[in-house]
Amino acid sequence: MSLSDERLKTLLAPRSVRFYPQAGSSNDIARECLREGAPDGAVVIADEQISGRGRQGRVWHTPPGVALAVSIILRPPVDWLPRLSMLGALAVAELAEQVGAQHVGIKWPNDVQLGGLKVSGVLPEAEWDGSRLLGAVLGIGVNVRTDFTGTELEATATSLEKTVGRRLDRAEVARDLLARIDFWYGELSSNTLFEAWKGRLSTIGQLVTINNIQGTAEAVDEQGALLVRDMNGVLQRVVAGDLAIGWAN
């Protein structure tokens, strides 16, 4: 079934839901809603997203009818903002397993992969009024039935339906994703969330290149930073950056 405002509001009740057949960026709309006083857990969902954002400022286009573009309004304590990235990735990983996917892993910090191919991206964005935190928006894009055949992403991306070999109802996928987000949001400050996210990371123990650092990804800390032992034996703490598996030439 196609996404619709009526069906989503029925499935997601009593959550506050705004649905858009087409939007520029669901995160931008959600940030406006947050500033207008939208409640914790309110959600913006777009069928097509034409100017969404990924990490490092990349454009994330969501074609109509094939994916999910979901932005959830949250109001966490400021100390736990870094964990929203963990929360989003963990929720998607569990969703993927729930629908029958195997070989699910998280490439640090929040790219959910099926058999090493990316199926989802997560983008948390905080909203401030000067130095006062108003809240945050957790943007999540999930490839449900996106076909990457013949595209430049064919070797690096996949979709849930291709992996599980059956048709999925995107509205039900959205419902199940939000259920996992609600659960882990309740565990935001707990060690349980951190350990569950860490346990799914496929990056630990691998040779990596990030921010001109080459070395072995040894661990992560409780704020989500990656600890990389560089070629000189020095342990480097990396908060953000583009991570590549293997060493660049």
PyMOL commands that set and color helices and strands:
alter all, ss='L'
color gray80, all
select helices_A, chain A and resi 5-12+26-35+55-57+78-80+83-98+160-164+170-185+191-200
alter helices_A, ss='H'
color red, helices_A
select strands_A, chain A and resi 17-23+43-53+59-62+67-74+104-107+111-114+117-129+132-143+207-210+213-220+226-230+235-238+243-245
alter strands_A, ss='S'
color yellow, strands_A
deselect
rebuild
show_as cartoon
